[in-house]
Amino acid sequence: MKMKKKTTMILSFALGGMIFATTALADIASKDGYDQFKDTIKYTAEQCSETLDTYTVDSSFVLKDNGKILSSENQIAKIDIRRNAQENTSTREDIVNGKSMYLTYSDPTIMIRQNSSDPIFYVTEYTKPRKNDTVKNPFKEDRVEDAEKVIDAFVGSLRDQVIVKENTDGTKNFTGTISEVQIPTVVNAIASYALKQETANNSSQVMMPLAKDIYIKEVHGIANVNTDGLLEDILGTATIVGLDKEGNSHEITLEALIKFSDINSTVVTKPDLTGQKVKKQVITADSDGFQSISNPEKFIGRFNNDIIIEDKGKYVKIGERIIEITEIDSNHVAGKYYEKYKPGFEDKAVQKEEFDFDAPFNNKENGDPHGAEAEITNNAGGKTQIHLHLDEQLGKIHFSFDRGSGNYFDSSFSPVLE
């Protein structure tokens, strides 16, 4: 399995993320270890998104079944807040997909992506610097505040298990351990349900094989805080046990380690593409990140898709839908839409449409910079809205309009190429 963020979130929330969740710049006399830990996490998030110049985050996750590694992932993120630049290198390995490596780099003027299965470096250049927030403080989102209240309610008396030690040099250590007898029934119920759903919805990936009698055996965590009140590292382990569909027992362990280092001394380096295979696209983007289409003339021409029905237990092509783009620039796209049916299927063409359109591209207030809308008159003489989206990555046009209920319409159109 790829170590999915969703899986990690479920384990963190249901198994112990409520204990190891957020942390501490407060008086020990007035706050317990749990609240101090929460304050420390919040303070670290604030400093990482608003105050620090540069830093490195090294995170590792390992998922085991009865001691055997199912999957592992390591990511090193180098972040430069001043330059709005970030360099990420990640390695993943699991028993289904094998080993893979990923590299990404971004700053306001460029984005670079490459992975071990493809030697090509994919480069997106921006003619105008874009807004590129490298890190956002999650605790400034309204939904996080609500989630924190839910977590606090679930934790209840378990908060007493978080122990804080204040050292003479000004650093702090947090530790906490809970066992199966201390974990509330409702938490185990949520964990069991979440893990069953995750396994059922991801059968193509390596998932935890638990199917019944699932409960949390133990959650343990250690965190260290430096003299500035910033989190240095946090190590957490969660162990779940249960039976698979055949009745075999499993002990699933998730180990997570996150380390912060090189504060204000991290160097973020753009990859050297000299001699490398590069696929490049250029996008016009203003300072707010609004990106218009690069070289819009490439969309001039015909795009189509098949009209298909089911007949005698088989799929049959009875015609095609066609879009002809005749004029396009950064402000609008104009052309014609029509449908062609094969001989013998005239009865299927009772709602055949044909019309010209001239649609202005959306502005910042409307959102999608590659989208356009216009009002047209359909064959019945009524007015309806058409919607277009030009996909530069795939070279396709997504086109739709209201044809009334009961009429399926394939909105994806591919270019007609020689």
C-alpha positions in Angstrom: 0.0 0.0 0.0 1.0 3.5 -0.5 1.0 5.2 2.8 -2.1 7.3 2.2 -2.8 10.5 4.0 -6.3 9.4 4.6 -5.2 6.2 6.3 -2.8 8.1 8.5 -5.5 10.6 9.4 -7.9 7.9 10.5 -5.3 6.2 12.6 -4.1 9.5 14.1 -7.7 10.5 15.0 -9.2 7.3 16.1 -6.1 5.7 17.7 -4.3 8.4 19.4 -4.0 11.6 17.4 -6.3 13.0 20.0 -3.5 12.7 22.5 -0.7 13.7 20.2 -2.4 16.6 18.5 -1.3 20.3 19.3 1.3 22.0 22.1 2.9 24.5 24.8 4.1 27.8 25.9 2.2 28.0 29.1 2.7 27.8 32.8 2.7 24.2 34.1 0.9 25.2 37.1 -2.1 26.4 35.1 -2.2 23.8 32.3 -1.8 20.0 32.2 0.5 18.2 29.9 -2.1 17.7 27.2 -3.0 21.4 27.0 0.7 22.3 27.0 1.3 19.9 24.2 -1.6 21.4 22.2 -0.2 24.9 22.7 3.3 23.8 21.5 1.9 22.3 18.2 -0.1 25.5 17.6 2.9 27.7 18.4 5.1 25.7 16.0 2.5 25.8 13.2 2.3 29.6 13.6 6.1 30.1 13.6 6.5 27.8 10.6 3.9 29.6 8.5 4.6 33.2 9.6 7.9 33.8 11.4 10.7 31.4 10.5 12.8 32.1 7.4 13.7 28.5 6.5 13.5 25.0 8.0 13.5 21.3 7.1 10.8 18.8 8.0 11.7 15.1 7.8 8.8 12.7 8.2 8.7 8.9 8.1 5.8 6.5 8.3 6.0 2.7 8.6 3.0 0.3 8.6 3.5 -3.3 9.8 1.4 -6.4 10.0 2.7 -8.9 12.6 6.1 -7.4 12.3 6.2 -7.5 8.5 6.5 -4.1 6.8 3.5 -3.5 4.5 4.5 0.0 3.5 6.9 2.8 4.3 7.3 6.4 3.3 9.9 9.1 3.9 9.6 12.7 2.9 12.1 15.5 3.3 10.6 19.0 2.8 12.9 22.0 2.6 11.0 25.2 3.0 12.0 28.8 2.4 9.3 31.2 3.6 11.1 34.3 2.4 11.3 33.1 -1.2 8.1 31.2 -1.2 10.1 28.2 -2.3 9.9 24.5 -1.4 11.8 21.4 -2.3 10.3 18.0 -1.6 12.0 14.6 -1.9 9.9 11.5 -1.0 10.5 7.7 -1.2 7.7 5.2 -0.9 7.8 1.4 -0.8 5.1 -1.2 -0.4 4.5 -4.9 -1.0 2.3 -4.2 -4.0 3.8 -1.3 -5.9 7.4 -1.7 -5.0 9.7 1.3 -4.5 9.1 4.8 -6.0 10.7 8.2 -5.6 9.3 11.6 -6.2 10.9 15.1 -6.5 9.0 18.4 -6.6 10.3 22.0 -6.5 8.2 25.2 -6.6 8.7 28.9 -6.3 6.6 31.9 -7.6 8.0 31.5 -11.2 8.4 27.8 -11.7 7.2 24.3 -10.7 9.3 21.1 -11.4 8.1 17.5 -10.9 9.8 14.2 -11.6 9.3 10.6 -10.4 11.4 7.4 -10.6 9.0 5.7 -13.1 9.5 8.5 -15.7 12.8 10.1 -16.6 11.2 13.3 -17.8 11.2 16.5 -15.7 7.9 18.2 -16.0 8.4 22.0 -15.8 5.7 24.7 -15.6 7.0 28.2 -15.9 5.0 31.3 -15.0 5.5 34.5 -17.0 4.4 36.5 -14.1 5.2 35.6 -10.4 2.2 33.7 -8.9 1.0 33.6 -5.4 2.7 30.5 -3.9 2.0 30.0 -0.3 4.4 27.3 0.7 2.9 26.8 4.2 -0.4 27.7 5.7 -1.3 27.6 9.3 -4.1 25.0 9.6 -5.2 26.3 13.0 -6.5 29.4 11.4 -9.2 27.4 9.6 -12.6 27.4 11.3 -13.2 23.7 10.8 -10.0 22.9 12.7 -11.3 24.7 15.8 -14.4 22.6 15.7 -12.4 19.4 15.2 -10.2 20.3 18.2 -13.3 20.5 20.4 -14.4 17.1 19.2 -11.0 15.7 19.9 -10.9 17.2 23.4 -14.3 15.7 24.2 -13.1 12.2 23.1 -9.9 12.5 25.0 -11.6 13.1 28.3 -9.6 11.8 31.2 -7.0 10.4 28.9 -5.4 13.8 28.9 -3.9 12.9 32.3 -1.6 10.3 30.5 0.3 13.1 28.8 3.3 13.9 31.0 5.5 17.0 30.6 9.0 17.4 31.9 10.6 20.8 32.0 14.4 20.6 31.9 16.9 23.0 33.5 18.2 24.1 30.0 14.7 25.3 29.1 13.8 22.4 26.8 10.7 20.2 27.4 9.8 16.5 26.9 6.3 15.1 26.5 5.5 11.5 26.9 2.2 9.6 26.9 1.1 6.0 26.8 -2.4 4.5 26.9 -3.3 0.8 26.8 -6.4 -1.1 25.7 -8.0 -1.0 29.1 -7.9 2.9 29.2 -9.3 3.4 25.7 -13.0 4.3 25.6 -15.4 1.9 23.9 -16.6 4.6 21.5 -13.1 5.3 20.3 -12.6 1.6 19.5 -15.9 1.5 17.7 -14.9 4.5 15.5 -11.5 3.0 14.8 -13.1 -0.4 13.8 -15.6 1.3 11.5 -13.1 3.6 9.8 -10.6 0.8 9.2 -13.3 -1.5 7.7 -14.4 1.3 5.4 -10.9 2.2 4.3 -10.1 -1.4 3.4 -13.4 -1.9 1.5 -12.9 1.3 -0.5 -9.3 0.6 -1.4 -9.1 -3.0 -2.5 -6.5 -2.2 -5.2 -4.0 -1.1 -2.5 -2.3 -2.9 0.3 -4.6 -2.2 3.2 -4.7 -3.5 6.8 -6.4 -7.0 6.6 -8.6 -6.4 9.7 -12.2 -7.4 9.3 -13.6 -8.0 12.8 -12.9 -7.9 16.6 -10.8 -4.8 16.0 -9.6 -2.8 18.9 -6.7 -0.5 19.9 -4.0 -2.3 21.9 -1.7 0.7 22.7 -0.8 4.2 21.7 2.6 5.7 22.7 4.2 9.0 22.0 7.3 11.1 22.7 7.9 14.7 21.8 10.8 17.1 22.4 10.6 20.9 22.5 13.6 23.2 22.1 14.4 26.3 24.2 12.4 28.5 21.8 9.3 26.5 22.4 9.4 24.9 19.0 8.7 21.2 18.4 12.0 19.4 17.5 10.6 15.9 16.9 7.7 13.7 17.7 7.6 9.9 17.6 4.3 8.1 17.8 3.2 4.4 17.6 -0.2 2.9 17.5 -1.0 -0.8 17.7 -4.3 -2.3 16.6 -5.3 -5.9 16.7 -8.1 -7.9 15.1 -9.0 -10.8 12.9 -9.1 -11.0 9.1 -12.0 -12.5 7.1 -10.5 -16.0 7.6 -10.2 -15.6 11.3 -6.5 -15.2 11.5 -5.1 -12.7 14.1 -3.2 -9.6 13.1 -1.3 -7.0 15.1 -1.0 -3.8 13.0 1.5 -1.2 14.0 1.8 2.4 12.6 5.0 4.2 13.5 5.4 7.9 12.7 8.4 10.1 13.2 8.5 13.9 12.3 11.6 16.0 12.9 12.2 19.7 12.4 15.8 20.8 11.8 18.1 23.5 10.2 15.8 26.3 11.4 16.8 29.5 9.5 19.7 27.7 7.9 17.9 25.4 5.4 18.9 25.9 1.7 16.2 25.2 -0.9 17.8 24.4 -4.2 16.2 24.3 -7.6 17.0 21.1 -9.5 19.7 21.4 -12.2 18.1 20.4 -15.4 21.2 20.5 -17.6 21.3 17.4 -19.8 17.9 16.2 -18.5 14.8 15.3 -20.5 12.4 18.2 -20.0 8.8 18.7 -20.9 7.9 22.4 -20.5 4.8 24.5 -20.5 4.5 28.2 -20.0 1.5 29.8 -18.2 0.6 33.4 -17.8 -0.2 34.1 -14.1 -0.6 37.3 -12.3 0.5 37.9 -8.7 -2.7 36.4 -7.3 -2.1 33.1 -9.1 -4.7 33.7 -11.8 -3.5 31.7 -14.8 -4.7 32.3 -18.3 -4.1 29.8 -21.1 -0.7 29.7 -22.7 -0.7 29.9 -26.5 -4.5 29.6 -26.8 -4.3 29.2 -30.6 -3.3 25.6 -30.1 -7.0 24.9 -29.4 -8.1 26.0 -32.9 -9.5 23.0 -34.8 -12.0 20.2 -34.4 -12.7 18.2 -31.2 -15.1 15.3 -30.9 -16.5 12.3 -29.0 -18.6 9.3 -29.9 -22.3 9.1 -29.4 -22.9 5.6 -28.0 -25.9 3.5 -27.2 -26.5 0.0 -25.9 -28.1 -2.2 -28.5 -28.7 -6.0 -28.2 -26.3 -6.2 -25.3 -23.5 -4.4 -27.0 -22.3 -0.8 -27.2 -22.8 0.7 -30.6 -21.4 4.0 -32.0 -24.3 5.8 -33.8 -22.6 9.2 -34.4 -20.4 11.8 -33.0 -20.5 15.2 -31.3 -18.2 17.9 -32.8 -16.8 21.2 -31.6 -15.0 23.4 -34.0 -12.9 26.2 -32.4 -12.5 28.9 -35.0 -11.3 31.8 -32.9 -9.6 32.1 -29.5 -7.5 34.5 -27.6 -6.9 35.4 -23.9 -10.4 37.0 -23.8 -12.8 34.7 -25.5 -13.3 31.4 -27.5 -15.7 31.1 -30.5 -16.8 28.3 -32.6 -19.6 25.9 -33.5 -21.2 22.8 -32.0 -23.0 20.1 -34.0 -23.9 16.4 -34.1 -23.7 13.9 -36.9 -25.6 10.5 -36.9 -24.9 7.4 -38.9 -27.5 6.3 -41.5 -30.2 4.2 -39.9 -30.1 6.0 -36.6 -32.1 9.1 -37.6 -34.7 8.3 -34.9 -32.0 8.9 -32.3 -31.4 12.4 -33.6 -34.7 13.9 -32.6 -32.9 16.2 -30.2 -29.9 16.9 -32.4 -28.3 20.2 -31.6 -26.3 22.7 -33.7 -25.3 26.2 -32.8 -22.6 28.8 -32.9 -21.1 30.2 -29.7 -18.8 33.1 -28.6 -17.9 32.7 -24.9 -15.8 35.1 -22.8 -13.3 33.5 -20.5 -13.9 33.8 -16.7 -12.4 36.6 -14.8 -10.9 36.4 -11.3 -14.3 36.8 -9.6 -15.7 33.9 -11.5 -12.9 31.5 -10.6 -11.7 29.1 -13.4 -9.4 31.0 -15.7 -9.6 28.2 -18.3 -13.4 28.3 -18.3 -15.8 30.2 -20.5 -19.6 30.5 -20.5 -22.2 31.9 -22.9 -25.9 31.9 -23.6 -27.1 30.3 -26.8 -30.4 29.6 -28.6 -31.0 25.8 -29.0 -32.8 24.1 -31.8 -36.1 24.4 -30.0 -35.8 28.2 -29.8 -35.1 28.3 -26.1 -32.2 29.9 -24.3 -29.6 27.8 -22.4 -26.1 28.2 -21.0 -23.0 26.5 -22.4 -19.9 25.8 -20.3 -16.4 25.2 -21.6 -13.2 24.3 -19.8 -9.9 24.0 -21.8 -7.6 21.4 -20.4 -4.0 22.2 -21.3 -2.6 19.1 -19.6 -4.7 16.7 -21.6 -5.3 18.8 -24.6 -9.1 18.3 -24.3 -12.2 20.5 -24.1 -14.9 19.9 -21.5 -18.1 21.2 -22.9 -21.6 21.0 -21.5 -25.1 22.5 -21.8 -28.6 21.6 -20.6 -30.3 19.1 -22.9 -33.2 18.3 -20.5 -33.7 15.3 -18.2 -33.0 11.8 -19.4 -30.3 12.7 -21.9 -26.8 11.5 -21.3 -24.1 13.8 -22.6 -20.4 13.1 -22.7 -18.8 16.4 -21.9 -15.1 15.4 -22.7 -14.0 16.2 -26.3 -10.6 15.1 -27.7 -8.8 16.8 -30.6 -9.2 15.4 -34.1 -5.5 14.8 -35.1 -4.0 13.6 -38.4 
